[in-house]
Amino acid sequence: MLSKSILMTIMPQATQENADKYLGPLNDTTGKYQISGLALAAFMATIAEESGQLKATREFMSYSAERLGEIFPTHFAESELATFARHPVMIANRVYAGRLGNGDEAMGDGWRYRGGGLMQLTGRDMYNKYSLHTGAPLIEQPELIERPDYSADSAGWVFAIEKNLNAEAAAGNFRFVTKKINGGFNGWSNRLAFYERAKAVLL
C-alpha cells in the first residue's frame, strides 16, 4: 500500500497537490493489476520518469528549432525547423503521422493521441485497445486520459497487461522493464535513482 510519504520519497519533486491527487488512483491501480514488491518499485520508478514526477499527463511537444533537429532529425528538413518550432500541435501531427494506428498529418491524430497518462499511452491503436479494456470513450474523448483515475489505470494496464511486465519486474530486471516501456534507456540515471528510492521504502 502506497502512502503520501512513500510517493514523495520516491518522487521528491512531486507537489503535495499531485501526491494527494494520485495516491488513491495509484493504490487502486496497483491492487487491480497485482503490482507489488519489486514490480511495484519498478512501476513507480517508471511512472516517476515518464510523468516528470506526477507533473505531466500529456506529452510535451513544444520544442525549439534546435531541439527539434536533435530529437526528430528524420521528421523535419532543416528548412522546416523554424516553421514548426514551438507549435506543439503541428509537431505532434508530423511526428506521429501514419504510425501507431494514426492517420496522416492532416487528420490530427498525432496531437489527439499523443502520449497520455502516467505512462504516456501513445497512438490511436493504444488508445483504442485501452478503451476496449475499460469501456471509456477515449477515441472520441482522448482528453479523458488526463483524469487521475484513467491516468493511473492506463499506466497499470500498459505495465501489467499490454507489456506483461509483472514477472520480469518482480524478478528485478529493471533494465528489461525500461527497454520495453521506453524503447531504449532515455533518462536511465533518473530511472535508476527512482528505482533505488522505491526499493528502499517499499521492500
N, C-alpha and C positions, 0 to 999 in steps of 0.2 A: 504494500500500500504506500503510495506516494503521499508526502506531506508538503506543505508550502516551503518549509525549511529545507527539505530534500531538493525540491525543484530549484531553489535559489542557491543552494550549494553547488549543484551540478552546473547551473547557468547563472553565474554571479552577476551578469549584466542584464538579466531579465528584470523587468519592472515588477513592483508589488502588484500593480493592477493586472498585469498579464499572468502572473503566477496565480492570483485568485481566479482569473477568468478560465484558465486551462486546467486547474487542479482536478476539478470534478470530471470533466470530459476525458482527461488522461487516465484517471483511475477507472472510469467506465470502459475505456478502450482497452487498457492492458488486461482487465479482467475478462472482457468479451473475447479477446484474441489469445488469451492464455500466455501472455508475455511476462515472464518472471525470471528471477535470478540473473544470471549473466546475460540472458537475452534482453531483460529489461534494461540493464546497463547499456547494452549496445543500441537498443531502441531510443533511449533517452539521449545518448550521445549523438545519434544520427539526427534526431529532430532538433537538437540544440544547434547543430551546424546548419542544417537545411533551412531552419526558420530564423536564423540570426538571434537565437536565444528568445524565442517566442515573439519576435517582433514582426516577422513577415509571413503573411499567409497568402500573398500573391507575389509572383515573381517580379522582381525589379528589372525593368527593361530600359531605363533611361541612361544611355551611355554617351560619353563624349565621342567625337570622331576618332580620337586616338585610341580610346578603349575599344571601340567597335572593331577597329582594324586588328587589334590584338586578340580579341575573343572570337570574332567571327570572320577570319580572313578569307574564307571561301564563299561567304554570302554577299559580300559587298565589293564592288570595284572601288579603287581608290578615289575615283571621281565622284562616287556616291556618298562617301562618308560624311561630308559636311551637310548634305541634304537630310540624311537620316538621323544625325546626331541629336540627342535629347528629344526624340519623337518616339516614345515607347510603343505606341500602337503600330506605327509603321515598322519599327524594328521587329517586334514580335511576329507581325504578319509575314515579313520576309523570311525570318529565321526558321519559323515553324511551318512554312507553306509546303504542301504536298508530302507531308510525312506525319507519322503518328496518328494517321486517320484524318488529318486535316485536309481541307480543300486548298485551292490555290490562294495566292496572296490577296486577291481581290475579295475573297469570301470573308476574310476577317477571322477565320478560325484560330490563327496563331495567337492573336490577342485574347480571344474569347476563352480559349482552352490553354492559356499559358500556365506555368507552374502554380499550383494552388494547394492550400492545406499545409500542415506542419511538415509533410514530407514531399511537398511540391509535385503533386499529381500533374502530369503534363500530357496534353494532346487529346483530341476528340475520342480516340479509341479508349484511353484510360478513363476519361470522364464517363464514357458510356458504360464501360464494364463496372465501374463503381456505382453508377446509377442503377444498373440492373441488380447489383448486390444489395443496395439499400432501399430501392424504390423511390429515391429522391429524384426530382426532375432536373438533374444537373446539366443535361444537354440544353434544355430550354432556359435554365437559370444557373449558369456556371458560377455566378457570384455567391451561391449558397455555400461553396467550398470555404468561404471566409468565416462562416459561423463557427464558433468554438467546438460545437458538437461534431459537425462534419469535418472540420479541420483536423481534429484529433483522431476521429474514427477512420478517416481516409488514410491517415498515416499508419494506423494499426492494420488496415486492410492491405496496403501496399507491402508492409513489412512481413506480415504473417501469412497472407493468402496469395497475393499476386506474385511476390518474390519468394515465398515459402522459406523464410529465414530463421524461424524459431529454433530449429535444431542446430544449425551452424552457429547461430549466435549463442545458444546455450552451451555449446562446446568451446566457446571462447575465440572463435575465428572471426575477429572483428575486421580484419583486412578483407576477408571474403564478403562480409556484410557491406562494407563500404564500397567495394567494387560493384556489387550487384545494384546498390541504390544509386550511386553516383556515376557509375560507368568508368570510374578512374579513382584517383586519390586526391581530388581537389580539397584543399583545406585539411590535409591529413594531420598536421601537427595540432590544429584546433580540435579535430575529432578525437584524437588520442587523449588530449588533455580532458575533454569532456568525459570520455570513457573511463579514465582513471579516477576522476572525481565521482562518477556514478558508481563505480565498483566500491569505492571507499564508503559510501553512505548507504548502499543498497544491500551489500553482501555481509 
